[in-house]
Amino acid sequence: MPLMLDVKNLREQPENVLQIYRQRLFDDAAAALFEQALELDGRRRQLGGRADELKARRNTASQAIGREKDEAKRAGAIKEMEAVKQEIAGLDAQLTEVEAALDQLLLQLPNLPAEGVPTGRSDAENRVARTEGELYKFDFTPRPHWELGEALGIIDFERGVKISGSRFYVLKGAGAALQRALISWMIDVHVDQGYSEIYPPYMVKQQCLYGTAQLPKFGDNLYRDAEEDFYFIPTAEVPVTNLYRDEILDGDKLPLRHVAYSACFRREKLAAGRDTRGMKRGHQFDKVEMVQFVRPEDSAAALRGLLGDAEAILRGLELPYRVVQMCTGDLSFAACEKFDLEVFAPGVNEWLEVSSCSNFGDFQARRAQIRFRGESGGKKDKPRFVHTLNGSGLALPRTVIAVLENYQNADGSVRVPKVLQPYLRGKQLLQ
């Protein structure tokens, strides 16, 4: 299994890395794992050095044995090399065990934050970078989406629970059409921005989830078909990133930018009573996802561009939103830098996350072995790991929530955003 982090760099600056884990990520467990990894790496180098020494000795002796004419000396040398051979076999076996243990530890280590990411322990210390648009003003008390949806007959929570259980719902009629219109329009916008559309499988092999770092840490949040050993995807990021797993890309063709719609499946294990009403959290939801593969020197700028591409959706819908920069303690496991887009929903009176835009550096690429070869794509160039990024553009159903609650009228009807009207056969009002 490939290394998840650059062990050479970690080895050269262990105190700096420990400081990052403890004082920037506030993750003592990761620091302890890192220390164990350093010990195993030292053991691996020790075993490997001794094995290489013996192998060199064996090779030299083999040549000498071939030239030796004295049968007694020849027999003695062969006997001595048999002992060396057995020692090498023992060292190789130990080395295999140590490398396997090291790989398992490295799989559990989170990515390191990029320079400039604010230090903080939790989401309470995230930074609101800016707010865009004015909050809608109402001369009546805005209703939450579950009331609007049920009154309009476009969301059926009761039947969703009946057929699938808690945290499921059914979109009906104009509700289903509204979500479909949003998805189609979003994809069209992103294609116009230069993304290539992908329709990926919704089930993937286990190694795909290791590649994008959902495994092993988040295994409990994934749905799995144990018989076929498939996993249902938690986001289109997983299959789209793994399109290029174990490949060396042509540097001339970077950046690669893809957009994909998919259903997403997550266990969403939450505290009892949290977000139990409405569509805010569910085990199945839809999302439009952007994924980029770029040169390392371009990834910081690419993240800002990706964020702008997601913001274009909210601007097109004329929804008020804010950009939130994640602090170190609230970064995802794989991200080195991350921004969220939150849209205001007046019916529930809260900001809802509809997009997370992340730069993973080479973290995913190392796990999935996605590399590129130079500017020219020439075979003589040494392959380097790409940098990967992804961002939602946007996630449903929270975007549906925002549309229903911001565009509602006093009589319970809902105006259709102008950009969506062509996708709804010119319909201007849900009533």
Secondary structure in CASP SS format (residue, H / E / C, confidence):
PFRMAT SS
TARGET T0000
AUTHOR 0000-0000-0000
METHOD secondary structure of the structure
MODEL  1
M C 1.00
P C 1.00
L C 1.00
M C 1.00
L C 1.00
D C 1.00
V H 1.00
K H 1.00
N H 1.00
L H 1.00
R H 1.00
E H 1.00
Q C 1.00
P H 1.00
E H 1.00
N H 1.00
V H 1.00
L H 1.00
Q H 1.00
I H 1.00
Y H 1.00
R H 1.00
Q H 1.00
R H 1.00
L C 1.00
F C 1.00
D C 1.00
D H 1.00
A H 1.00
A H 1.00
A H 1.00
A H 1.00
L H 1.00
F H 1.00
E H 1.00
Q H 1.00
A H 1.00
L H 1.00
E H 1.00
L H 1.00
D H 1.00
G H 1.00
R H 1.00
R H 1.00
R H 1.00
Q H 1.00
L H 1.00
G H 1.00
G H 1.00
R H 1.00
A H 1.00
D H 1.00
E H 1.00
L H 1.00
K H 1.00
A H 1.00
R H 1.00
R H 1.00
N H 1.00
T H 1.00
A H 1.00
S H 1.00
Q H 1.00
A H 1.00
I H 1.00
G H 1.00
R H 1.00
E C 1.00
K C 1.00
D C 1.00
E H 1.00
A H 1.00
K H 1.00
R H 1.00
A H 1.00
G H 1.00
A H 1.00
I H 1.00
K H 1.00
E H 1.00
M H 1.00
E H 1.00
A H 1.00
V H 1.00
K H 1.00
Q H 1.00
E H 1.00
I H 1.00
A H 1.00
G H 1.00
L H 1.00
D H 1.00
A H 1.00
Q H 1.00
L H 1.00
T H 1.00
E H 1.00
V H 1.00
E H 1.00
A H 1.00
A H 1.00
L H 1.00
D H 1.00
Q H 1.00
L H 1.00
L H 1.00
L H 1.00
Q C 1.00
L C 1.00
P C 1.00
N C 1.00
L C 1.00
P C 1.00
A C 1.00
E C 1.00
G C 1.00
V C 1.00
P C 1.00
T C 1.00
G C 1.00
R C 1.00
S C 1.00
D H 1.00
A H 1.00
E H 1.00
N C 1.00
R E 1.00
V E 1.00
A E 1.00
R E 1.00
T E 1.00
E E 1.00
G C 1.00
E C 1.00
L C 1.00
Y C 1.00
K C 1.00
F C 1.00
D C 1.00
F C 1.00
T C 1.00
P C 1.00
R C 1.00
P C 1.00
H H 1.00
W H 1.00
E H 1.00
L H 1.00
G H 1.00
E H 1.00
A H 1.00
L H 1.00
G C 1.00
I C 1.00
I E 1.00
D E 1.00
F H 1.00
E H 1.00
R H 1.00
G H 1.00
V H 1.00
K H 1.00
I H 1.00
S H 1.00
G C 1.00
S C 1.00
R C 1.00
F C 1.00
Y C 1.00
V E 1.00
L E 1.00
K C 1.00
G C 1.00
A H 1.00
G H 1.00
A H 1.00
A H 1.00
L H 1.00
Q H 1.00
R H 1.00
A H 1.00
L H 1.00
I H 1.00
S H 1.00
W H 1.00
M H 1.00
I H 1.00
D H 1.00
V H 1.00
H H 1.00
V H 1.00
D H 1.00
Q C 1.00
G C 1.00
Y C 1.00
S E 1.00
E E 1.00
I E 1.00
Y C 1.00
P C 1.00
P C 1.00
Y C 1.00
M E 1.00
V E 1.00
K E 1.00
Q H 1.00
Q H 1.00
C H 1.00
L H 1.00
Y H 1.00
G H 1.00
T C 1.00
A C 1.00
Q C 1.00
L C 1.00
P C 1.00
K C 1.00
F C 1.00
G H 1.00
D H 1.00
N H 1.00
L C 1.00
Y C 1.00
R E 1.00
D E 1.00
A C 1.00
E C 1.00
E C 1.00
D C 1.00
F E 1.00
Y E 1.00
F E 1.00
I C 1.00
P C 1.00
T C 1.00
A C 1.00
E H 1.00
V H 1.00
P H 1.00
V H 1.00
T H 1.00
N H 1.00
L H 1.00
Y H 1.00
R C 1.00
D C 1.00
E E 1.00
I E 1.00
L E 1.00
D E 1.00
G H 1.00
D H 1.00
K H 1.00
L C 1.00
P C 1.00
L E 1.00
R E 1.00
H E 1.00
V E 1.00
A E 1.00
Y E 1.00
S E 1.00
A E 1.00
C E 1.00
F E 1.00
R C 1.00
R C 1.00
E C 1.00
K C 1.00
L C 1.00
A C 1.00
A C 1.00
G C 1.00
R C 1.00
D C 1.00
T C 1.00
R C 1.00
G C 1.00
M C 1.00
K C 1.00
R C 1.00
G C 1.00
H C 1.00
Q E 1.00
F E 1.00
D E 1.00
K E 1.00
V E 1.00
E E 1.00
M E 1.00
V E 1.00
Q E 1.00
F E 1.00
V E 1.00
R C 1.00
P H 1.00
E H 1.00
D H 1.00
S H 1.00
A H 1.00
A H 1.00
A H 1.00
L H 1.00
R H 1.00
G H 1.00
L H 1.00
L H 1.00
G H 1.00
D H 1.00
A H 1.00
E H 1.00
A H 1.00
I H 1.00
L H 1.00
R H 1.00
G H 1.00
L H 1.00
E C 1.00
L C 1.00
P C 1.00
Y E 1.00
R E 1.00
V E 1.00
V E 1.00
Q E 1.00
M C 1.00
C C 1.00
T H 1.00
G H 1.00
D H 1.00
L C 1.00
S C 1.00
F C 1.00
A C 1.00
A C 1.00
C C 1.00
E E 1.00
K E 1.00
F E 1.00
D E 1.00
L E 1.00
E E 1.00
V E 1.00
F E 1.00
A E 1.00
P C 1.00
G C 1.00
V C 1.00
N C 1.00
E E 1.00
W E 1.00
L E 1.00
E E 1.00
V E 1.00
S E 1.00
S E 1.00
C E 1.00
S E 1.00
N E 1.00
F C 1.00
G C 1.00
D C 1.00
F H 1.00
Q H 1.00
A H 1.00
R H 1.00
R H 1.00
A H 1.00
Q C 1.00
I E 1.00
R E 1.00
F E 1.00
R E 1.00
G C 1.00
E C 1.00
S C 1.00
G C 1.00
G C 1.00
K C 1.00
K C 1.00
D C 1.00
K C 1.00
P C 1.00
R E 1.00
F E 1.00
V C 1.00
H E 1.00
T E 1.00
L E 1.00
N E 1.00
G E 1.00
S E 1.00
G E 1.00
L E 1.00
A E 1.00
L C 1.00
P C 1.00
R H 1.00
T H 1.00
V H 1.00
I H 1.00
A H 1.00
V H 1.00
L H 1.00
E H 1.00
N H 1.00
Y C 1.00
Q E 1.00
N C 1.00
A C 1.00
D C 1.00
G C 1.00
S C 1.00
V E 1.00
R E 1.00
V C 1.00
P C 1.00
K H 1.00
V H 1.00
L H 1.00
Q H 1.00
P H 1.00
Y H 1.00
L H 1.00
R C 1.00
G C 1.00
K C 1.00
Q C 1.00
L E 1.00
L E 1.00
Q C 1.00
END
